[in-house]
Amino acid sequence: MAHLPSEPPGTAALPGSDPDDPNAAPGQLSAGAIELRLLMEAIYLKYSYDFRDYTGASQKRRVQYALTQMNMPSISALQERILHEPAMFARLLQYLTIPVSEMFRDPAYFLGIRKLVVPHLHTYPSVTMWVAGCSTGEEVYSLAILLREEGLLERTRIYATDINPESLALARQGIFPLEAVRRYTANYQQSGGTRAFSDYYTAAYDAARFDPSLIADVIFADHSLATDSVFAQTQFISCRNVLIYFNRTLQDRALGLFHESLSHRGFLGLGSKESIDFSGYANRFDVLARSERLYRKAT
Ligand SMILES: C[S@@+](CC[C@H](N)C(=O)[O-])C[C@H]1O[C@@H](n2cnc3c(N)ncnc32)[C@H](O)[C@@H]1O
């Protein structure tokens, strides 16, 4: 459902919906839902971060968690502090953005890229990719490794974007806990990896530093799918486990950006719980591999 021109953001729910949902219609919201909605509005007005069209469930879960972690008695008290203390907002942002990732997450997705997308990418003289919502970089390093093994990395530029500056800084470093990297090794093997995973990193104490040459042509940048516009023509966009937090209006906005950014018959990959099926863009993409969540821009 698209916003009507007179409809303020965050009001996509139908009358009679859950009163605890901050996206419910005016007059039908519980006090807690109003507090949550006012918090999102305050964040937007003060810091220009727009969480107003994230699903009510995700707003509620993240803010409840933040209240406990930040030792705040109520949402209103939190709002008061973040309005006057930018450092408090920087802390809250870490809870709102869910900086959780994994290398070669859902190996079948990466295997699908190898088998179904890579052969097409080989036909282009140069390739531009966009990893939207890249978090701390695990997805970017995974794609870079895959591209190197497929002989494509040297002619590929990757734009890796996120709204969380702390996550982007960690992504640029490419240092991940060794314990997690041991888990990623199994993912890598299942994803069709052709070498020893340890070839790509140097281990020291309890951390693994990934080969910086993997990201030599990666541009990490601040970009919001909620407020920014298209910035590059791309052949492949990977946006995984981001749309799941957006309501239908915001999902359609993001899919619109992807559609606009993709070149003719470009490729789109989503997370395992995400789909374009019920979006306003269902007819604008062909399904390349349904269970791997790989799509192709329709003609
Ligand atoms: C759960 S992580 C997913 C990380 C990675 N894509 C993966 O699948 O492993 C979600 C990421 O989306 C980012 N994000 C949330 N809202 C966003 C927005 N409006 N625009 C761009 N990125 C956003 C968050 O900062 C976070 O890093």
The ligand as an SDF file (V2000), in Angstrom:
LIG
                    3D

 27 29  0  0  0  0  0  0  0  0999 V2000
   20.8130   -7.3430   10.4580 C   0  0  0  0  0  0  0  0  0  0  0  0
   21.9370   -6.2840    9.6460 S   0  0  0  0  0  0  0  0  0  0  0  0
   22.2170   -7.1480    8.1230 C   0  0  0  0  0  0  0  0  0  0  0  0
   23.6700   -7.1770    7.7470 C   0  0  0  0  0  0  0  0  0  0  0  0
   24.0040   -7.9630    6.4590 C   0  0  0  0  0  0  0  0  0  0  0  0
   23.3140   -7.4130    5.3130 N   0  0  0  0  0  0  0  0  0  0  0  0
   23.6790   -9.4260    6.6140 C   0  0  0  0  0  0  0  0  0  0  0  0
   22.6890   -9.9040    6.0650 O   0  0  0  0  0  0  0  0  0  0  0  0
   24.4170  -10.1170    7.3130 O   0  0  0  0  0  0  0  0  0  0  0  0
   20.8970   -4.9190    9.1470 C   0  0  0  0  0  0  0  0  0  0  0  0
   21.7080   -3.7090    8.7110 C   0  0  0  0  0  0  0  0  0  0  0  0
   20.8260   -2.8020    8.0420 O   0  0  0  0  0  0  0  0  0  0  0  0
   21.2170   -1.4880    8.3570 C   0  0  0  0  0  0  0  0  0  0  0  0
   20.1030   -0.5740    8.1150 N   0  0  0  0  0  0  0  0  0  0  0  0
   19.0090   -0.3730    8.8880 C   0  0  0  0  0  0  0  0  0  0  0  0
   18.2390    0.5950    8.3610 N   0  0  0  0  0  0  0  0  0  0  0  0
   18.8530    1.0030    7.2270 C   0  0  0  0  0  0  0  0  0  0  0  0
   18.5540    1.9890    6.2420 C   0  0  0  0  0  0  0  0  0  0  0  0
   17.4730    2.7550    6.3400 N   0  0  0  0  0  0  0  0  0  0  0  0
   19.3930    2.1500    5.2040 N   0  0  0  0  0  0  0  0  0  0  0  0
   20.5110    1.3840    5.1010 C   0  0  0  0  0  0  0  0  0  0  0  0
   20.8540    0.4460    6.0100 N   0  0  0  0  0  0  0  0  0  0  0  0
   20.0400    0.2530    7.0600 C   0  0  0  0  0  0  0  0  0  0  0  0
   21.6050   -1.5800    9.8110 C   0  0  0  0  0  0  0  0  0  0  0  0
   22.4420   -0.5120   10.2080 O   0  0  0  0  0  0  0  0  0  0  0  0
   22.3070   -2.9370    9.8650 C   0  0  0  0  0  0  0  0  0  0  0  0
   23.6880   -2.8050    9.6760 O   0  0  0  0  0  0  0  0  0  0  0  0
  1  2  1  0
  2  3  1  0
  2 10  1  0
  3  4  1  0
  4  5  1  0
  5  6  1  0
  5  7  1  0
  7  8  2  0
  7  9  1  0
 10 11  1  0
 11 12  1  0
 11 26  1  0
 12 13  1  0
 13 14  1  0
 13 24  1  0
 14 15  1  0
 14 23  1  0
 15 16  2  0
 16 17  1  0
 17 18  1  0
 17 23  2  0
 18 19  1  0
 18 20  2  0
 20 21  1  0
 21 22  2  0
 22 23  1  0
 24 25  1  0
 24 26  1  0
 26 27  1  0
M  CHG  2   2   1   9  -1
M  END
$$$$
